Amino acid sequence: MKISLAVIGGSGAYHLFVDQALGREIDCRILKTPFGDSAPLHRFADDNGEFLFLSRHGEKDYSLTAPFVNYRANIYALKECGVERIVSWSGPGIINTAFQPGEFVVPNDLLDETRNRESTFFKNQGVGFIRQNEPFCPEIRRVLHDSVHHCGVKHHEAAVYACTEGPRLESSAEIRKLRIIGADLVGMTLIPETFLARELEMCYASLCYLTNYAEGVTPRKFQTGQLFEGMQTEEERIQVEDSIQKFPGLLRDSLSVLREMDRTCHCQDALRRYKDKGMIGEDWHTWIGDP
């Protein structure tokens, strides 16, 4: 199975794809990797071609929280299937009040606030010193931005996404710190996915829908038993749900464009220096360090 495009979705994403008939599902498999089993890889086909889809949090609600996702197994499995470009989606909270719940954002930079995640394939090696001037693939970012722009939904073409460890939400003091150091958004899922994809010379970018204001950004009463314990109003919940329903169409348009594009970005040559030195070969399977 050699498929060049993949989508990584959040909670409930698989059922959203099926319900909106993004394509017909051909098969599903779990790949065994040196880092354990991958999430189920669903193979979809539409009128223009095929793509893979996996749901990082499981396929029933939110059955696996962000710090316990096997990111290395998932990215390894996609590479094994021939994937060259990955489009992900994420639902971060808002730190910068220029943004509002329900809007879309194509982030352009990252702050890593994770602590305990395995974040490299090159453990105990002298490989992996990779520049991150553009951690998200600029070609995919451009396609995603054009897609939301043409759709006419409210969106922003850049933002700094701070990734925290979780699964707990952040304190007000932590959000103030993140604002001071330049974060616009806060979530738990894009790291180490972004960095792992680059280590295997895959293109990766994310389309975010904004779910709520982060702790302390705007006053919110604690509401027991509610989503985020009251950090999202009913109006915001409706706005966010409307945005989520637009995802399949936005992704369909983006994948259609990406299929016709040659890769001319630097992502595909992230390890070129090590190849030229003879430290690694052309077979990416031999690059991997101690699982």
N, C-alpha and C positions, 0 to 999 in steps of 0.2 A: 504494500500500500504506500504509494508516493503521492502525497497531496501537499501543495505548496502553501495553502492558507489555513489558518486556524483562528478560532474565536474562544477566548476564555471568559466565562460569564460568572456572575455572582449568584446569590441565593435565588432560587425559583427560575433561573434563566432557562433551563432545559424545557420546562413546561411552557414557558412563554414562546420559545421557538416553535414547539410543536403546535401550540394553539393557533399561532399566527401563520402557520404553514410557510415558514421561511424556505423550506425545501422538503424533499422526501428523505426520510432516514433510510439508509441502505443497510448499515450494520452498526454494531457497537462492540467494542472490545476493551479489555484492560491489559495493558502491557506490563510485563515484568521488567524491571530495570535494576541496575546495580544499587539503586537507592530505595528499592521497594516497589510496590505496585503503583501504577499511575491511577488517576481518577478514570472513570469510564470515558472512552473516546468515541464519540458519536460521529459517524460519517454521514454527512448530508449531501444531497445533490439538488441543484436547481437548474434552470434552463441554460445557465452559463458555465456550469462546472461543478466541482465538488469542493467541500471544505470540511474540516474537523471542528468539533465543538466539545469542550469539557466544562463542567461546572465545578469551580474550585471548592465550593462549600458543600458539595453533595447535591443530591437531586431531590431531596425532600426537605423543603424549607431551608433552615440554616443549620445543617446537621454537623458541620465541622467548622469551628471558628478559625480565624485567620492565622494565629500562631502555630496551629497544628496541621495546616495544609502541607502536604509533601510536595513542595514547589520543585525540588530537584527531580523527583520522579516524573512530574507532569511535563516539565520542559524537556527532559531527556526523551520522554516518550514521543513528544511532538517532533523533535529533531529526528528520531528514528523513523518516523512516518514520512519524512521528506519535507516537513514544514519549513518555509523560509520566512514567512511573515505572520506575526501574531497580532490580532486586535483584541484588546481586553476591555472589559467595562468594570466600573467601580462606582460605589455610591458614598463619597466622602462627606464629611461635615464641613461647614463654612467657618472660616476664621476672618477672612476679608469681607467686610459688609458691602463691598461693591458687587458681590455675588448674592443671589437669592435662591431659596429652595425651588427645585424644579427646573432650573436652568442647566444647560450642558456646558461642559468645559473640556478642552483638549489640553491637558497639562503639558508643560514643556520642561519642568525641572523637578528635582526631588530633594527632600531632606530625610536622611535615614535615622530614625529614632527607635529602631528595633534593637533588641538586646540578645536574644537567645536563638536566633534562626540560623540554620545552615545556609550560608549565602554565596557559596562558591562551589564549582565543580573541581577546582584546582587545589584542594586541601593538601597541605604538606608538600607543595611543589614551588618551583620558581617561575610559575606561569600565572598570568592573570592581572598584570599591571596594565590596565586598560583605561584609556582616557574616557572621561564622562562629560565632555563639553556639551553633548546632546544626548542625554540618557535615553530619550525616546526617539525613535526613528523619525527624522524630519519628513520623509516621503509619506509614511502612513499618517503622520500628524496633519499634513497638508490635505490628504484625501478625506480624513475625518472632518476637518474643519469645513471643507467644501460641501460635504454631505449635510451637516447640520445647517450650514448657511442656505443651501438650496431648499432645505425643508422648511425654512422660515421660522425655526424655533429660537428662543432666546439662548444665546451661547456666548462663550468667551474663548478666544483662541490661545490663551496662555495662562498658566498659573503654576505656583510652586506647591507641590503636594508633599506634605510631611507624613511619613508612615510610622505609626507607633506600634508597640508590641502587642497590646491587647491581651486577652479579650475584653478587659474592662475599658470603659470610656475614660477620657482624660479629665483631669481636674481643671478648675478654672485657672490655677496658677500655671499649669502646664500649657494651657492654651495661650496665656499671656506670654509665656516664654517663646512659644512657637511663632506668635505674631511678631515679637521683637526680632527674631532671627530670620524673618522673611517668608513665613509660610502663609499661603492663601487658603489652603484646604488641609484637612486632616483625615486620614483613613488608615487602614490596617493591611491592605492587600497588595499593593503594587511592588513592594520590596519583600523578597528578593527576585520576584518574577522578572522585573526589568533587567536586572544585572545578569541573571542566569541566561536569559535569552541572548544577551550581547556576548557572553562568554562562548556560546556555541555559534556565534556569527549569524544570529537570527535577528530580523527586524521586529521591533515591538513598540507599540504605542497604545494608549488607553483613551477611551471616551468615558468621561465621568458625568453622572447626573447627581445633582447636589440634593442631599436628603434633609438637612437640618442645620441650624446654627450650632456651632460647638459650644461647650460648656462656658458660661459666663459672657458670651458674645452679646446675647440679648436676654433679658430676664424671663425665666420660665419657671412656673411652679412645678414641684414634684407631683407626679400623678401615678400612683401605684398601679401596676399592671398594664400601663399603656406602653406603646412603642417608645423606646428610649426614655421611659418614665416621664413623659410629658415634654420632651425637647422638640416635639413637632406638633404644630397646631393642626386642626382638622383641615383647614384650608391648604396648608402646606402639604399634608398627606395626599390630598386630591391632586395637587399640582405635580407632586413627585410620581404618583401612580400614572398620571397622564404621560409624563416623560418616559417612564419605563415602557409603556405600550408602544412608544415610537422607536424603541431600540431595534426590533427586527427589521423595520424598513430602512433605518439608517445604516445598519450593518449590511443589508442586502445591496444597497447602493454602493457602499464603500468597497465591498468585496468585488463587485462587478468592475469597478475602476481599477483596483489593484491587480486583477487578473491580466489586464492589458498593459500593465506598466513593467518595464524592465527595472531591475534593482541597480541603481546608480549611487546609492548612499554608501557611507563608510562602514555600516554595520557588518557587511559581508566580509570585510577585511580586518576585523578587530584583532585577530591573532596573526596577521601577516608577518609582523616583526619576528615572532617566535618561529614561524615556519621558515623564514629566510635564514635564521640562525641555525636551523637544523634541530632546534629543541623539541619541536613537535612535527609530525608528518601531516599529510593531507587527510588521512583517515581520522575523523574527529573522535571515534570511539577510543583511540589510543591516548587522547588528551586527558582523560578523566583521572582524577586522583583517588585517594582512599575513600571508599564509600562509608 
